[in-house]
Amino acid sequence: MRVFVTGGTGHSGSYIIPELVTAGHEVTGLARSDTAAAALSALGAKVRRGDLQDLDGLKEAAADADGVIHVAHRQDLLPSGGIDAVAAAELPVMLAYGEALAGTGKPLVAAGSIGSPGNGGSLGRPATEEDPALPVGDEHRGTLRARNVVESAVIGLAERGVRSSVVRIANIAHSTTDRAGFLPTLIALAKEKGFAGYPGDGANLWNAAHARDVASLFRLALEKGPAGKYWHAVGDGGIPVREIAEAIGSRLGLPAASVPLDELMLPGHFGFLANVVTRSYPASNLITRRTLGWEPAQPSLLADLDNGHYFPAG
Ligand SMILES: NC(=O)c1ccc[n+]([C@@H]2O[C@H](COP(=O)([O-])OP(=O)(O)OC[C@H]3O[C@@H](n4cnc5c(N)ncnc54)[C@H](OP(=O)(O)O)[C@@H]3O)[C@@H](O)[C@H]2O)c1
């Protein structure tokens, strides 16, 4: 298949491209700089110069391809406009793909979040692939839920003859090349504070997936996923946050300790992470495994933390 990939230089994308190339697909990656173009070539992709803001260019690229994988995101908008701005910029991109692919039955696989169906534990059970993204209202401005409009738009394209699906990525996507995800952030925080903190009793559950396993799921969804489906890129479905803190602490030679569930102390310790680190995100991957034959094969989160690459000497 000739596949157009955005975000190919990012954490997930840099695993997705080799995964596709190895499986025999011809990949064209979007590059907005010479550095990005060189990185994509090194991964085995052809390069299409362009930017997420050029919707006509994206439409043309999608129309030229047999399928699209979209994992780029405008994280540069976060400091000024927050998650609302990121979502507002992403929605027209999805609609542009929709225009290009409507009626073709071609696949569009886009990144989503494992928090979208349950908002951090509100379901009271593990989220499944059959739980849609929660609806978004004005009251959700500034929260992660604002981005759910993007997931809903992608799923909605199925009614227009696009084989669209959303891969909901775990809270923590880990790998040897993870430089900017939640895990490096928590490790940096522990070093700064002198202890690895967890909120309250730390019994709330996070989930995780190895970036290489995330990549194989994107490929399977592209190759054979039915239209209008959510897939769960979750290897470990529920790890107590306390265990993650303890693993980080033991690697750093620092204690793990509770940060009281207090409206001042939590943000004081966790900063912008306070809102997510306190919530529970249990999630199942059963439907994904049964339908697509996906089996996570890489080290679990705790095993990967034990490998040591997150803790370079010095
Ligand atoms: N745990 C997780 O990691 C997690 C969880 C849930 C959802 N997600 C979602 O999964 C997706 C992939 O995340 P990631 O961590 O792999 O991303 P990442 O490492 O932050 O990479 C972002 C990518 O977007 C590209 N990009 C940014 N602005 C662009 C623009 N204006 N034009 C063209 N390309 C642009 C970057 O290209 P440059 O090289 O040019 O900067 C880079 O390839 C995102 O949508 C993210 O929100 C991730």
The ligand as an SDF file (V2000), in Angstrom:
LIG
                    3D

 48 52  0  0  0  0  0  0  0  0999 V2000
    1.2380    8.6340   25.5720 N   0  0  0  0  0  0  0  0  0  0  0  0
    1.3190    9.2860   24.4050 C   0  0  0  0  0  0  0  0  0  0  0  0
    2.4100    9.4920   23.8970 O   0  0  0  0  0  0  0  0  0  0  0  0
    0.0490    9.7220   23.7350 C   0  0  0  0  0  0  0  0  0  0  0  0
   -1.1470    9.4810   24.3700 C   0  0  0  0  0  0  0  0  0  0  0  0
   -2.3210    9.8670   23.7400 C   0  0  0  0  0  0  0  0  0  0  0  0
   -2.2810   10.4750   22.5130 C   0  0  0  0  0  0  0  0  0  0  0  0
   -1.0950   10.7240   21.9030 N   0  0  0  0  0  0  0  0  0  0  0  0
   -1.1270   11.3720   20.5840 C   0  0  0  0  0  0  0  0  0  0  0  0
   -0.3850   10.6060   19.6530 O   0  0  0  0  0  0  0  0  0  0  0  0
    0.1020   11.4830   18.6320 C   0  0  0  0  0  0  0  0  0  0  0  0
    1.5820   11.2400   18.4440 C   0  0  0  0  0  0  0  0  0  0  0  0
    2.2690   11.6110   19.6220 O   0  0  0  0  0  0  0  0  0  0  0  0
    3.8560   11.5820   19.6500 P   0  0  0  0  0  0  0  0  0  0  0  0
    4.2540   11.6170   21.0950 O   0  0  0  0  0  0  0  0  0  0  0  0
    4.3490   10.5040   18.7650 O   0  0  0  0  0  0  0  0  0  0  0  0
    4.1880   13.0000   18.9760 O   0  0  0  0  0  0  0  0  0  0  0  0
    5.5490   13.8410   19.0580 P   0  0  0  0  0  0  0  0  0  0  0  0
    6.7060   12.9720   19.3990 O   0  0  0  0  0  0  0  0  0  0  0  0
    5.2740   15.0500   19.8970 O   0  0  0  0  0  0  0  0  0  0  0  0
    5.7280   14.2970   17.5270 O   0  0  0  0  0  0  0  0  0  0  0  0
    4.9220   15.2840   16.9510 C   0  0  0  0  0  0  0  0  0  0  0  0
    5.0540   15.1900   15.4450 C   0  0  0  0  0  0  0  0  0  0  0  0
    4.1920   16.1860   14.8460 O   0  0  0  0  0  0  0  0  0  0  0  0
    4.9540   16.8660   13.8630 C   0  0  0  0  0  0  0  0  0  0  0  0
    4.4470   18.2310   13.7070 N   0  0  0  0  0  0  0  0  0  0  0  0
    4.1920   19.1280   14.6720 C   0  0  0  0  0  0  0  0  0  0  0  0
    3.7530   20.2930   14.1360 N   0  0  0  0  0  0  0  0  0  0  0  0
    3.7410   20.1110   12.8030 C   0  0  0  0  0  0  0  0  0  0  0  0
    3.3860   20.9350   11.7090 C   0  0  0  0  0  0  0  0  0  0  0  0
    2.9650   22.1950   11.8840 N   0  0  0  0  0  0  0  0  0  0  0  0
    3.4800   20.4300   10.4540 N   0  0  0  0  0  0  0  0  0  0  0  0
    3.9220   19.1540   10.2530 C   0  0  0  0  0  0  0  0  0  0  0  0
    4.2580   18.3160   11.2510 N   0  0  0  0  0  0  0  0  0  0  0  0
    4.1760   18.7940   12.5110 C   0  0  0  0  0  0  0  0  0  0  0  0
    6.3720   16.8510   14.3970 C   0  0  0  0  0  0  0  0  0  0  0  0
    7.2680   17.1140   13.3380 O   0  0  0  0  0  0  0  0  0  0  0  0
    8.6790   17.9090   13.5180 P   0  0  0  0  0  0  0  0  0  0  0  0
    9.7460   16.8470   13.5610 O   0  0  0  0  0  0  0  0  0  0  0  0
    8.7670   18.7510   12.3070 O   0  0  0  0  0  0  0  0  0  0  0  0
    8.5970   18.7010   14.7910 O   0  0  0  0  0  0  0  0  0  0  0  0
    6.4590   15.4230   14.9330 C   0  0  0  0  0  0  0  0  0  0  0  0
    6.7220   14.5230   13.8810 O   0  0  0  0  0  0  0  0  0  0  0  0
   -0.2730   12.8850   19.0570 C   0  0  0  0  0  0  0  0  0  0  0  0
   -1.4710   13.2570   18.4370 O   0  0  0  0  0  0  0  0  0  0  0  0
   -0.4920   12.7440   20.5510 C   0  0  0  0  0  0  0  0  0  0  0  0
   -1.3730   13.7290   21.0550 O   0  0  0  0  0  0  0  0  0  0  0  0
    0.0730   10.3560   22.4860 C   0  0  0  0  0  0  0  0  0  0  0  0
  1  2  1  0
  2  3  2  0
  2  4  1  0
  4  5  1  0
  4 48  2  0
  5  6  2  0
  6  7  1  0
  7  8  2  0
  8  9  1  0
  8 48  1  0
  9 10  1  0
  9 46  1  0
 10 11  1  0
 11 12  1  0
 11 44  1  0
 12 13  1  0
 13 14  1  0
 14 15  2  0
 14 16  1  0
 14 17  1  0
 17 18  1  0
 18 19  2  0
 18 20  1  0
 18 21  1  0
 21 22  1  0
 22 23  1  0
 23 24  1  0
 23 42  1  0
 24 25  1  0
 25 26  1  0
 25 36  1  0
 26 27  1  0
 26 35  1  0
 27 28  2  0
 28 29  1  0
 29 30  1  0
 29 35  2  0
 30 31  1  0
 30 32  2  0
 32 33  1  0
 33 34  2  0
 34 35  1  0
 36 37  1  0
 36 42  1  0
 37 38  1  0
 38 39  2  0
 38 40  1  0
 38 41  1  0
 42 43  1  0
 44 45  1  0
 44 46  1  0
 46 47  1  0
M  CHG  2   8   1  16  -1
M  END
$$$$
